[in-house]
Amino acid sequence: MASSAKSFLADAGYGEQELDANSALMELDKGLRSGKLGEQCEAVVRFPRLFQKYPFPILINSAFLKLADVFRVGNNFLRLCVLKVTQQSEKHLEKILNVDEFVKRVFSVIHSNDPVARAITLRMLGSMASIIPERKNAHHSIRQSLDSHDNVEVEAAIFAAANFSAQSKDFAVGICNKISEMIQGLATPVDLKLKLIPILQHMHHDASLASSSRQLLQQLVTSYPSTKMVIVTLHTFTLLAASSLVDIPKQIQLLLQYLKNDPRKAVKRLAIQDLKLLANKTPHTWSRENIQALCESALHTPYDSLKMGMLSVLSTLSGTIAIKQYFSSAPGTAATTARSFDLVKLAQECCYHTNRGIAAHGVRILTNISASCQEKDLLPLEQDAVFGLEALLVLCSQDDSPGAQATLKITLTCMVKLVKCRPHLSQSVVESLLTQLQSAQDSARILMCHCLAAIAMQLPVLADGILGDLMDLYKLIGQSATDKKQELLVSLATVIFVSSQKALSTEIKTVIKQQLENASNGWTAYRIARQASRMGNHDMARELYQSLLTQVASEHFYFWLNSLKEFSHAEQCLTGLQEDNYSSALSCIAEALKSYHKGIASLTAASTPLNPLNFQCGFVKLRIDLLQAFSQLICTCNSLKTSPPPAIATTIAMTSGNDLQRCGRISNQARMKHSMEEFRNLATRYGDLYQSSFDADSATLRNVELQQQSCLLISHAIEALILDPESASFQEYSSNGTAHVESEYERRMMSVFNHVLEEVESLNRKYAPVSYLASNTCLCNAVIALLKVPLSFQRYFFQKLQSTSIKLALSPSPRNPAEPIAVQNNQQLALKVEGVVQHGSKPGLFRKIQSVCLNVSSVLQSKSGQDYKIPIDNMTNEMEQRVEPHNDYFSTQFLLNFVILGTHNITVESSVIDSNGIVWKTGPKTTIFVKSLEDPYSQQVRLQQQQGQPPSQQQQQRTAYSRF
């Protein structure tokens, strides 16, 4: 019922016209004033949509006051609608400015003779508890209503009491005894007791309150042994312990005791469910004895459903610090082997269980132990894990049911994790996957292809020898055109692209294109082209984009595909580069730049106001500038060959103390210095692009980081070889060998970085000072080596999985944006900045906003009046504040001085700080104009002085007072 009401409220107002905030509110107000009940209800349920669209306090305050009026004078159905709107718009409640007025209008209904009206009012008060936690009249009404003889009103009072207890310590302390009396009272019906007990989970505001609540719950567990009472009491016990934190070990022991001793399956299931909750929340509080007791219960239970629940708790714990505690604190560790532990015995026993779910948890436990515990005596478990995974793979890949697919996902996730931690197991895992791929169901094949691609991205385990088998399978699949087959075509093509590390052979390209023509739709072809661009197979991608150009219905899509085709062609031009052949390298770069310039024109045409393609345009412009910088560097090196420095250049450099003299001519020196600065500038711009990509996935950000590092590498090489060999340091550029490489592109780039650094360092050490010929060759070869690695266009270039934006509102704000706000120069302007964080469908997928950084600066645009000698501090305003959003809303104020007369331009820029403390320049940037006017009294004094009249005594006295 609640979910249907929520969806009804969410969908209400579908198709309404786009209006500004005031017009929309007036439109709804007209509906509220209507004499027809249906129109009034329709207007009420449209409010959540209004709040979502215009989430600023000034509108929300007006809207809630109107709703409070409807609540006060309307009938019970209208009140129920207002209650549902309030509950759905809970995060907007704190934006109500006139809280007193809002509460006053709602609270007036509590004195009604109708118990249903009172009940709705109590639920309304409970829903508003976050903004009125300490209202004594609300507290009093709830206490009174708990004694009501009307069941509806009592249930509403219980709802309100639970909400207020969660928010207010005073209320929780005051109501605790009342709740205890009602629960223990013989006159209270059992069903009411079951509703009252959960209120005790909120009694965690201080230690004494939590302790008294635990004692009461302990009494209830023993006094009322019926199944329903035990289940509700135990669950409340767990939630109270999880909130108060201090009693978690005791609670784990209590739950394990019930799990072991209580014969009722419902109680055992509840104990398992609560143990899972505590395993997720506080795994570090689990002792070895707790895990051992759970293992023993799982080993001895005859019921598969209970065994699966216990294993699910153990598999959760096995992925945390608790597993290390279990193995490290074992008594007599020297005498025991890994396989003698009960947890290991249980996992090995379950790996081959007839129930798929139990087997999945068994292999997950073995995988987690193998991945996290590196002790030698635990190494034999690796093979056990591999055998268990292979058995489960064979079992699930033949079954098309949803349960089998869920188990298969767990199995494949474990495979990827095991291979990542233990690379030497990769070959056997990949072979078993490839063997099963031939006979598996289509839905299983898709998942197995994803797994193969994930493993191959981390480790180069797919040899060219397996391409034949993959191509045979590809031909076989292409004969059908179902949705599963389409998905499988994409997945299998991805594996083929990953496995063929070099360029695709003509035969493979022909087979892929042929199958796409036979059985696929345009979307499948686009997805395969997209994967080819990500894996660096640009030749294949270009042909697919070309074939799709005429199959789209919108010109924006046409320009988008055309730009992708041009970018793929540009990158394809760079694959023909060869070392020591610099003239052909220049022509290849020129050809690539030509395609890139065509592509950027198409990309600009593909952007729309709703989808401006900022990241794509920024990334491609940087790539163009980087190619031009590489081309310029090769030209500069070539010019050094045609006009080398004189033989005495080194001597001149040493006597003059200017190392640039070693380059020979002044023009060559300037070019080299300019080239180095250009690469450093490009690195800075790549850094800015990184900082502005808050919603990008980690692979895309790593790609941008690699481009930035390549710029820094070349600038460092120029400095180390030519400009300033003595002061150049190698330590800050040395690569971190222990860092885990996530993709083949990153692996190849890191290999080039290491090779170039070694070359530069060895030249510097062996042949100091380095000859111009050797340094030029080294630089040109470094450029060619970097360009020979095919560029990877990562996911964020094509697809935005997370969407985050900030909307700012400034007050005061002018009616007309070009019109300045008037401020007297002897006063300060209080600028209020409010903001709303807006999310897409998957908020916080990659990173979450911890706080928002607001930067306010003002610049004098035009002066008016005489120049006075004013301290520099008063001429500009530069302020910064950090605000933590609450329910996606934040507000703060700045006090700004405008002493100088004239027009000032105020810029408010927001940036975001994530949960790791990293600053992201997401924007937006908002500008308003302020006109600083001379205050009337100063103006009068100045005019009198200009006319030669001395100021009167009264004015002098006023001037003296005005200083204070």
C-alpha angles and dihedrals in degrees: 000000000000093000093049090050090049093050090046090054092045094051095043114111094031110165097017115152122262107261134167118256098264094045091048091050092048090050091054091043089056088055092049091054092050118116092225117090093213093057091047092052091047090052092049095051091050092064097085089058089051091051091049092051099042105026098173125121099240093062096036091052092052092045095050092048089054090049090049089055090052089049091051099049104023131090125264095269091055089047089053090052091050089049091053091048090050092050092047092048095046094132091057095054095090089061091068105113100189097051093156093055092045093051092044092057093046095042094055089076092062088079092058120123089226110093091203091056089049090048092052089047091052090051089048090052090047091052089052094048092111092065099034104035096143102041103133095198089057090048091051093049092051092050091049094048092052086069093050121124091220113092094208091055093046092051090050089049090052090051091050092045091053092050095046092046089056091053106033127053092193093054092045092052092046097046098042095083092044091053090046092053092049093048093047095039116106092217093063112094117238095242089055091049089053089056094045098051096068089062087073091068088076095056093099101105093110138006098253093050091048091047094051090047090051091051091051092049090048090054091048093052091055098036097048108039095170114126097245094048093047092049095049093042095048092048091049087048090055095047091048091050092047091054098042092042096198097086100046097108090051090048092051089053092048093050092047088050092054090044091055102037109027110088095203114103093209091057091046090051091050091049090052092048091051093045088054090052091052091044090057095042104040113010091158092068093063112103126206089255091056093052091044092052090050090049091051092050090050093048093051103039115105094201118092094203092056092043090053091051093051091047090051089057091047093047089052090051092045090065093055141062090276091079092059090050089051094055099034098050096046113132114246094008092170092062097045128076125213093256093056094067114105092228091055092045090051093048093048091047092050097045091082098034118140090235108081094209093054091047090050092053090046094055091043090056091049091047093050091048091050092046099045104032112064098178116132096237089057094055094090087065090070092073091044088054092048093049091047092049092048092050092050091046091055091047098048100037091066094052123078098192121118091243092054091048092051090051090047090054090054090048094050092045088054090050092054091047093048094048091047092054097035108033093177089071093057098093096056092043093050093047092053090049093050092047093052093044091074096059103027128112116263095250089051091046091057092054092044091052090052089051093048091049092048091051093044092050089059100038130022093237101134107088125200088249092075094055091088092058091046092050092050089052090047091055090048094051095046092069092077130057104202121132092253090052091050090052090047092051089057094045094047093046088054091054090049091051092049094046095049097067092177126052117309115258119244091247093056092047091050092051093048094048092045093053091047091052092048104046115004138088125226094263092058091050090050092050091050090048089050091053090048089054090050093050094045097250092134097160091061092042092052093053092049094048089049091053091050097051095091095043101070127094101210129063089222089059090046092054091045092053091043091053091050090050091052093047090050090049091049092052090045089058089060094056090077094065117127131192117256091014099103100161092058088045090057092049091048091051091047090052091048091049090051091056092043091054090051089047096050090052090054092044091054089051090050094057120098132189090257093045107028095171092221096160094046093050092045093049094048094045089053090049090052092049091046092053090048090050091050090049091049091050093052089049091051091050090049091051089053087056094050093046105025121188116266119268091253093052092106092050091048090050091051095047095043094042090228111120091193088074087074089073091064116221122049090239092056091048092051092046093052092047091046090049092052092049090048092056091047090050090051090051089053091050091050087052090053091050089051092050093049093052100081093149097048122115119246094255092056092048090049089052091053089047091053091052089051091049092051089056092049090047094055093045089050092049091052090050094045097046104034119006108037113356096167100055097039111111125208099193099079091051097045110117123241104245095193095058113112113246112223103191144022090246091056091046092054094044092050089049090054091047092052093046094050092047091050091049093049093045094047092048090051093050100041103038108028112196093036116225116244090240095055093044093050092049091048093050095047092047090050090054092048092046090053093047093047090066102088110241115247117221100208131211098272089060089065107019137034110205096171124042124191128166136166124221117200130200122190126200131229090039126169122243090233115044092220092051116095125230112242117233129169113239094234091057134071124235115232103212114194116202118196125179143182125206110220122199137195126226095294109043116191095008095142103009139354132223112252097174141346121237114212119197119192121189133166130204127193107239103178132003125221124192132011126335113251128187100255126172113259090237090068095049099070138031118215116167137157131191134177118217129184112222116230115202086351093301130108137169137179140160136234128199111216130192122215104180095151113077115238142061118320127195113218117199122193114193125182128204130178131236115204129211090272092056094251116145117228121192097219098148147178108192118202127190132198132172126232125194113208110211128192112253113250097244095052088046091053092049091048093050091050091050090050090052090049097246116139111231114259122253091253090053092047089051090049090049091053091049092044089065088070 
